Amino acid sequence: MGTDTYRTRLERSGRGWFEAARIAASAFMLLYVLLPIEGMAQSSSAVTGVVTDASGALVPGAEVKLTDTKTSRELTTTTSDQGVYTFRNVPQGAGYILLFTASGFQRFIINDVQLGIGKTETYNAQLSAGDVSASVEVTSTAGEATLNTTDASLGNVISERQIRELPNQFRNSPAALIGLQPGVIGNNVGTGNENRVGSVTGARADQGNITIDGIDSNDVATGQAFEAIGNLPLDSVQEFRAVTTNPNSSEGRSSGGQIQIGTKSGSNAFHGSLREYFRTDKTAANTFFNNRNGIERPKLQRHQFGGSISGPLPILNLGELNGPLFKSGKDRLFFFFDYEGRRDDSEVTRARVVPLQHVREGRIAYMNNAAGCSAIPV
């Protein structure tokens, strides 16, 4: 009797914990769904194109599927009466596949589709008559992107490889690479006039705008161009786009340049990395004034180190009372974590005014030297 009562209590407590966990998870998911998503759209991409047959006639009603090979996420749409298809608010990145199918035509596949942040990419398809089980595959190569015919904005995408390999002195923000764009005065030019540092196509430097994953990240306290709140490790950035002319209304915070930064995310496979960037005075040049005065180079020992890990995130198993506590998050939930530290051992040469010997001795009276009009100590 006592054993049965104890077992019943355990079962009830187990059901109670299970129900509480289910309610908490449901509330969390509801909160996530209700969060505004307008901000995320600013840092996403879009894909559009026209589907035709071999004669150039439009193909309405064709099914178009966009697949992210990293996460297995699939988006599906159909072409309009004008043969046009469009996918909006797609996460930026590489490794997408476009699949076109229509009755009476062979399948048409475009591999390695690359979507730039804040851009609308155009990929057209020409279907050939034949069995739907047959396929025609093509591979999109870097630099093959078509002209931007969807809006009037001008700006290039800086890829993850460029961010990782191009020199960046402090490695705390990819925005330092905006000088690669035409019409931009880089952050190391014109430092005597802060209104020119980081100026884009003649606009004031403080009219620049920077967003990270669609979130306003401008540090208004500094008043300088493209200064984000907090440092952003370069190895955590997927890519960024610098719009220098005619930004869209979704980016219309300021009249200057617009920088859209997209961070990395996880995938179905686990990935990790370790890094160390070392800088020393042995490989640094001395300043002009130090060389003129015979002063050695200031001491510098800088270590920037860090690492990252990403992959599928385990999900709390709410479907089975007696099943495992967690189940795999593949194709569903992903994470990306990055840490970076910096340690500096450095010195800086400063010029200081020091008193002469007679001032140290307290003789600070002066007399006028008549014609020369120069003051000399008494």
RASULTA-V887299 format. One record per backbone hydrogen bond with DSSP energy under -1.0 kcal/mol. CO is the residue of the C=O (numbers start at 1). NH is the residue of the N-H. If there is no record, write none. Layout:
BEGIN
CO,NH + CO,NH
END
This chain:
BEGIN
1,5 + 2,6 + 3,7 + 4,8 + 5,9 + 6,10 + 7,11 + 8,12 + 9,13 + 10,14 + 11,15 + 12,16 + 13,17 + 14,18 + 15,19 + 16,20 + 17,21 + 18,22 + 19,23 + 20,24 + 21,25 + 22,26 + 23,27 + 24,28 + 25,29 + 26,30 + 27,31 + 28,32 + 29,33 + 30,34 + 37,41 + 41,44 + 44,118 + 45,90 + 46,121 + 47,87 + 48,123 + 49,85 + 50,125 + 51,59 + 52,127 + 53,56 + 57,53 + 62,79 + 63,101 + 64,77 + 65,99 + 66,75 + 67,97 + 68,72 + 70,268 + 73,68 + 75,66 + 77,64 + 79,61 + 80,83 + 83,51 + 84,80 + 85,49 + 87,47 + 90,45 + 93,115 + 95,69 + 96,113 + 97,67 + 98,110 + 99,65 + 100,108 + 101,63 + 102,105 + 104,130 + 107,136 + 108,100 + 109,138 + 110,98 + 111,140 + 113,96 + 115,93 + 116,119 + 119,46 + 121,48 + 125,52 + 128,106 + 131,134 + 134,107 + 136,109 + 138,111 + 141,144 + 154,244 + 154,245 + 156,242 + 158,240 + 159,163 + 160,164 + 161,165 + 162,166 + 172,232 + 173,176 + 174,177 + 175,178 + 177,180 + 178,181 + 183,201 + 185,198 + 186,189 + 190,193 + 193,196 + 193,197 + 196,199 + 199,185 + 200,203 + 204,207 + 205,208 + 207,256 + 209,259 + 210,217 + 211,261 + 212,215 + 215,212 + 217,229 + 218,220 + 227,219 + 233,236 + 234,237 + 236,264 + 239,262 + 240,158 + 241,260 + 243,258 + 245,154 + 248,251 + 249,252 + 251,253 + 257,209 + 258,243 + 259,211 + 260,241 + 261,213 + 262,238 + 262,239 + 271,310 + 273,308 + 275,306 + 277,304 + 279,302 + 280,283 + 281,284 + 287,291 + 288,292 + 289,293 + 290,295 + 299,347 + 300,281 + 301,345 + 302,279 + 303,343 + 304,277 + 305,341 + 306,275 + 307,339 + 308,273 + 309,337 + 310,271 + 311,335 + 315,327 + 325,317 + 327,315 + 329,332 + 329,333 + 333,313 + 335,311 + 337,309 + 339,307 + 341,305 + 343,303 + 345,301 + 356,360 + 357,361 + 358,363 + 359,362 + 362,364 + 365,378 + 367,376 + 369,372 + 370,373 + 374,369 + 376,367
END
